[in-house]
Amino acid sequence: MAIKVKEIKDDVIISIQVNKNFYNMVKAASYYLITTIQAEDKSAYIQETTIKPYQDLDDLQRSFYTLALLVAEIESKAKFENHYIEKEVLEPGDEGYVAPKLN
């Protein structure tokens, strides 16, 4: 018996609102994917995602590429809408630098 499913219409653009927490979650997910890459040359493996057609990428590359596009779109909108703030971040060796603590 056939079942009914819902899917987004072709050629539709959907605007969603994203807060900083969600943005950070997407960035963390993409960073996690990068850390799981077992390739000898991680840079070449990641660079393949921009060269090969999407359907020719492996599952890890497709997942990373999808998250990278999402991060890029969020950042593009934030820049366009002037939702950036600039702040100084101390580096190791700077006076007053405090090393981050692991949870």
Residue pairs with C-beta under 8 A, 6 or more apart in sequence:
8 14
18 74
23 71
23 74
26 67
26 70
26 71
26 74
27 71
29 67
30 64
30 67
30 68
30 71
33 60
33 63
33 64
33 67
34 42
34 46
34 64
36 60
37 45
37 46
37 60
39 45
45 61
46 61
46 64
48 57
48 61
49 57
49 61
49 62
49 64
49 65
49 68
50 65
52 61
54 62
54 65
57 65
77 83
78 84
90 96
90 97
90 98
91 97
92 99
